[in-house]
Amino acid sequence: MVNAFRTMLPFVFAALLVAPCLAAEGQSGSKRQQYVYVLKLAPRMQEAAARTEAESGVIGRHFARLAKATDAGQVILAGRTTEALDKTFGLVAFEAARQFMESDPAVEASIMSATLHPYSVALYRKMR
Protein backbone atom coordinates (compact mmCIF):
# COMPACT_ATOMS: atom_id res chain seq x y z
CA MET A 1 0.00 0.00 0.00
CA VAL A 2 2.83 2.41 0.89
CA ASN A 3 4.61 1.63 -2.40
CA ALA A 4 1.41 2.29 -4.35
CA PHE A 5 1.09 5.66 -2.63
CA ARG A 6 4.71 6.55 -3.42
CA THR A 7 4.14 5.61 -7.07
CA MET A 8 1.11 7.89 -7.30
CA LEU A 9 2.68 10.79 -5.40
CA PRO A 10 4.22 12.50 -8.48
CA PHE A 11 0.85 12.46 -10.21
CA VAL A 12 -0.93 13.92 -7.20
CA PHE A 13 1.65 16.72 -7.07
CA ALA A 14 1.22 17.34 -10.78
CA ALA A 15 -2.56 17.57 -10.40
CA LEU A 16 -2.21 20.12 -7.62
CA LEU A 17 0.36 22.20 -9.49
CA VAL A 18 -1.00 22.07 -13.04
CA ALA A 19 -4.64 22.83 -12.36
CA PRO A 20 -4.44 26.58 -11.68
CA CYS A 21 -2.46 27.10 -14.86
CA LEU A 22 -5.16 25.45 -16.91
CA ALA A 23 -8.10 27.53 -15.72
CA ALA A 24 -7.81 30.00 -18.59
CA GLU A 25 -7.45 27.22 -21.13
CA GLY A 26 -10.62 25.52 -19.89
CA GLN A 27 -12.53 28.71 -20.66
CA SER A 28 -11.38 28.83 -24.28
CA GLY A 29 -13.28 25.66 -25.22
CA SER A 30 -10.42 23.95 -27.08
CA LYS A 31 -8.32 21.56 -25.05
CA ARG A 32 -5.04 20.21 -26.40
CA GLN A 33 -3.56 16.90 -25.24
CA GLN A 34 -1.55 17.34 -22.07
CA TYR A 35 1.32 15.24 -20.75
CA VAL A 36 3.49 15.11 -17.70
CA TYR A 37 6.98 13.72 -17.64
CA VAL A 38 8.80 12.70 -14.52
CA LEU A 39 12.56 13.31 -14.40
CA LYS A 40 14.99 11.52 -12.11
CA LEU A 41 18.69 12.22 -11.76
CA ALA A 42 21.04 9.50 -12.92
CA PRO A 43 22.76 7.90 -9.90
CA ARG A 44 26.13 9.46 -10.83
CA MET A 45 24.49 12.93 -10.68
CA GLN A 46 23.18 12.55 -7.13
CA GLU A 47 26.35 14.11 -5.68
CA ALA A 48 26.40 17.74 -6.81
CA ALA A 49 30.15 17.99 -6.10
CA ALA A 50 30.85 15.13 -8.52
CA ARG A 51 29.31 16.93 -11.52
CA THR A 52 31.62 18.04 -14.27
CA GLU A 53 31.49 21.51 -15.76
CA ALA A 54 30.07 19.97 -18.96
CA GLU A 55 27.29 18.20 -17.01
CA SER A 56 26.42 21.42 -15.19
CA GLY A 57 26.22 23.12 -18.60
CA VAL A 58 23.76 20.47 -19.82
CA ILE A 59 21.58 21.07 -16.75
CA GLY A 60 21.69 24.80 -17.52
CA ARG A 61 20.57 24.15 -21.12
CA HIS A 62 17.81 21.87 -19.79
CA PHE A 63 16.49 24.70 -17.60
CA ALA A 64 16.84 27.35 -20.32
CA ARG A 65 14.94 25.15 -22.78
CA LEU A 66 12.09 24.67 -20.30
CA ALA A 67 11.97 28.43 -19.63
CA LYS A 68 11.78 29.16 -23.37
CA ALA A 69 9.04 26.52 -23.86
CA THR A 70 7.13 28.03 -20.93
CA ASP A 71 7.29 31.47 -22.52
CA ALA A 72 6.08 29.94 -25.80
CA GLY A 73 3.09 28.33 -24.08
CA GLN A 74 4.19 24.69 -24.50
CA VAL A 75 5.13 24.05 -20.87
CA ILE A 76 2.38 24.48 -18.30
CA LEU A 77 4.71 24.06 -15.33
CA ALA A 78 8.10 22.67 -14.46
CA GLY A 79 9.70 22.08 -11.10
CA ARG A 80 11.24 19.60 -8.74
CA THR A 81 10.85 18.35 -5.22
CA THR A 82 13.11 19.85 -2.58
CA GLU A 83 14.33 16.54 -1.18
CA ALA A 84 17.89 15.25 -1.14
CA LEU A 85 19.30 14.62 -4.62
CA ASP A 86 18.98 10.83 -4.25
CA LYS A 87 15.23 11.18 -3.64
CA THR A 88 14.25 14.22 -5.70
CA PHE A 89 12.33 14.15 -8.95
CA GLY A 90 11.17 16.78 -11.39
CA LEU A 91 7.84 17.21 -13.15
CA VAL A 92 7.16 18.90 -16.45
CA ALA A 93 3.55 19.32 -17.53
CA PHE A 94 3.27 20.33 -21.16
CA GLU A 95 1.32 20.36 -24.39
CA ALA A 96 3.68 18.93 -26.97
CA ALA A 97 4.75 15.65 -28.49
CA ARG A 98 6.91 12.86 -27.04
CA GLN A 99 9.79 14.31 -29.06
CA PHE A 100 9.81 17.35 -26.73
CA MET A 101 10.66 15.13 -23.76
CA GLU A 102 13.14 12.98 -25.68
CA SER A 103 15.05 16.02 -26.96
CA ASP A 104 15.55 17.46 -23.46
CA PRO A 105 19.34 18.03 -23.20
CA ALA A 106 19.54 16.35 -19.78
CA VAL A 107 17.67 13.28 -21.10
CA GLU A 108 19.79 13.09 -24.25
CA ALA A 109 22.97 13.24 -22.13
CA SER A 110 21.64 10.55 -19.73
CA ILE A 111 21.96 12.98 -16.83
CA MET A 112 18.26 12.45 -16.15
CA SER A 113 15.84 9.71 -17.09
CA ALA A 114 12.31 10.63 -18.11
CA THR A 115 8.99 8.82 -18.28
CA LEU A 116 6.02 10.23 -20.17
CA HIS A 117 2.40 9.99 -19.04
CA PRO A 118 -0.77 11.30 -20.71
CA TYR A 119 -2.28 13.74 -18.27
CA SER A 120 -5.52 15.58 -17.68
CA VAL A 121 -6.53 17.75 -14.74
CA ALA A 122 -9.66 16.55 -12.97
CA LEU A 123 -9.82 18.90 -9.97
CA TYR A 124 -8.02 22.08 -9.05
CA ARG A 125 -8.13 25.11 -6.84
CA LYS A 126 -7.39 28.65 -7.89
CA MET A 127 -4.04 30.13 -6.91
CA ARG A 128 -4.21 32.79 -4.21
N, C-alpha and C positions, 0 to 999 in steps of 0.2 A: 504494500500500500504506500509506504514512504517513497519507494523508488518510482511508482507511478506518479506521485505528486511532484517529485523532482523533475520528471520528464515533462510534465505539463507546465511547470513553472515559467519557462521562457514564453510560452504562448499566453499565459495569463498576464504577464508583464506587458507583452506586446499589445494585448487587448486594451489594457488600461492606458497605455501610452499613445496608441494610434488613434483611438476614438475621437478625442477632441480635434485633432487635425482634419478629420474627415467630415466634420459637421457641415462645412460650407459645400463640400462636394455632394453630400446627400441632398442638398437643396437644389442642385443644378439639374437633377433628373437623369443624368447619364453617369453610370458607374463603370469604371474601368476595372479590369482584373487586378487584384492586389496580391502581393506576396510578402512573406517575411523570410529573411534568411538569418540563420544563427551562426555566428562566428566564434570559433574557439582558437586560442593561441596554440601553435605547435609546441610540444613539450620543450624543445630547445629554446623557445622564446619566453618561457615562464620565469626566467631570471633576467630582469631588465639590465643588469650589469654585464651580462654575457652577450648582449646584442652588438653586432658590428655596426659601423657607421652606415654601411650599405643597407642593412636590414632596417635601421632607424629611418633611412631615407624612403624605403618602400612603405613603411607605416605612415610617413608624412604624405606620400602620394595617395595612399589609401584614403586618408582623412580629407585631403584636398579634393579628391574625386567625389567623395560623398557630399562635401559642401557644395560643389558645383552642381551636382545632380539635384540637391535640395533646392538650390536657387532656380533651377530649370523646372521644378515641379515634379520630377520623377520620384525622388525620395520623400516619403511622408515623415519619417523620423529615423534617426540613427543614434545609437548610444551603447553604453556597456554598463555592466554591473560594477559596483565599487568594491568588490571582494579582492582577495589576494589573487595574483596573476595565475596561480594554478587552478583557481576555481572560477574566475571571471569568464563571462561570455558577452558577446555583443549582439545586438539586434538591429537589423535594417529592414524597415517596412517600406515598400516601394511599389510603383506601378511601371513595370518594365518587363523585359523578357529574361529568361534564364541566363542569356548571354551577359547581361549586366552583372550578375553575381559572379559568373565564371571569369569575367575580365577584370575583376577587382585585383589591383596590383598585389595585395597581401595574399590573396588566394592563389594567384598565378605563381608567386614566389614560394609557396608552401609555408609561409609564415603563419597563416591562419587557414583553418579548414572551414568550409561553409556547407550548410544544408539548407535547401530551399523547401518552402512549404506554401501552398496556396493559402490565402488568408482573407478573412472577411470579418469586419467588426460587427458584433451582435448587440452589445450594450456599451454605453459610454456615459461619462459625465462631462459637463463643460468645464474648461479650465477656469480657474478663478484669478 
